[in-house]
Every structure is written in structure tokens, then in C-alpha cells.
Amino acid sequence: MQLLVSVRSADEVAPAIEGGADIIDAKEPARGALGRVSADTLLAILSRVPPECCISVALGDVSSVDEVDSALAGCSHIDHSSPIYLKVGFAGVTSPATIRRLIHHTVRGASRHPILQIIPVAYADARRARTVAPHVLLELAAESRATGLLVDTYIKDGRGLLSWFPPATLAQLIGAVHREGLVAAVAGALKPDDIYLLRGVGADVIGVRGAACEGGREGRVAAHRVRSLRLALTATDPVPS
């Protein structure tokens, strides 16, 4: 199981890696669940990430092919030796047919750059995001040959992923993701004790932001906080938040 840590600036990369992050995720938390960083910030973040470390980039929520093209344009220049996962959501889009078309267009656009891998984002609080339920998005992602599925929360109000999906339900969804041959990732206000509980659900990647920061998700990534999250992945007893 890999640990993904979201960073909003180049200065946060070093403490994330020092603490044990496997994947560095470029995201601006002030812009929502999938807030996109500026082009300059993305370049600065990439310049600090070692070649062997995987990168993830939040592209935001899209509702049209023009928005997809705009989001992908900011990643076309990326040069990295490890895979780059592009996370894309569909808040505000309720039509499965439209979402299928958007995922397909995103996957096709990224195929020009082999290192780019598309990860559609399913919201556990789908009703609040005004979009399709996670199991529907999984079907659409599999049909469109996406790389994986991330299950996250849309509204960051303190209600974490486990408030919406108990571990047993989440394990069933992740099992379905794996049966489709996709990578399964989870995120959403996860704390060290949540990560301890989630180890048994079978996710390939666990993503964090707020728990890795001093001062919450709008704060700054701290190496000792990332280290406690890394410990939660291997500890035999729960790690207190």
C-alpha cells in the first residue's frame, strides 16, 4: 500500500518525502477537493520530486471536453521517469453518458504521453457533489480504460471517508475496482487511526492532505506528521490521531 501526500508548493515536497510519501500529489486545497495548482507551481513542485518518486496531479472537476483539453494542456510538457497520475472529477455532472464521454476523451488525450495515467475520482458524498455514485463511476472508468479509481470526499467539512463508507462497504467497492483490473485509491480527511482501519480494505493507495499538515489541510506539510501516517500503514496497534 502506497502513501500519497498532497502538496500545494515546492517547499512541501521535501518534508513529504522525508516523512515517507511514495507519491507526491500536486493540489491546491483552497480550490476544493481537486483544486488545480498553477502551471508555475506545478513546474516548481516537479523540479523537487526525485525521478524514482511517482507524481499525481489534480486536474479539477470537468463538465466539458474543452475543460478536459485545458486541464491536459497544462500537463503535456511534463517530463518524468515515473508514472504521473492525473486525477479528474465530475462534480455537477449527473449524466453517465456525459461522464463516459469525458473519461474517454481524457484517456485518449493522455495516450499521446505514455507516462500520463488517468484516475477518475468518485465522490463518497456523491449527492452533495451532484454527480453519479461511486459504483456507477467505476463502470464508466472501466469501460473507458482508465488506470484506476480514487474514492474521495467532495466537501471538506470534517466528515471523512469512513463517515460515508464503513470499511466493509469500502472493501466491497475496492474488490470491484480490482476485478476490473484498475488501481484502487482512497482519500478523504483520513487520520492515522483511519489508515490503520483501512489497511484491511485492499486499497493500493491511501491519500492524505490535512493529516500531513500542521494547521489542517490549509496548513503546511510536516515530515513528522507524514511519518506518523507511514507508521499507521505498518503498526500492529492503532496510531492515535
Protein Blocks (a to p, Z undefined) as FASTA:
>chain_A
ZZddddfbfklmmmmmmnopabdcdddfknojklccdfklmmmmmmmpcfklccdddebj
afbfklmmmmmmmmmmpccfbdcdddddfehiabfklmmmmmmmmmmmmmmpmkbccddd
ddfklmlnopadfklmmmmmmmnopabdcdddfbdghpafklmmcfklmmmmmmmmmmno
pacddeehiafklmmmmmmnopabdcdfklmpghijklccdfklmmmmmmmmmpcbdcdZ
Z
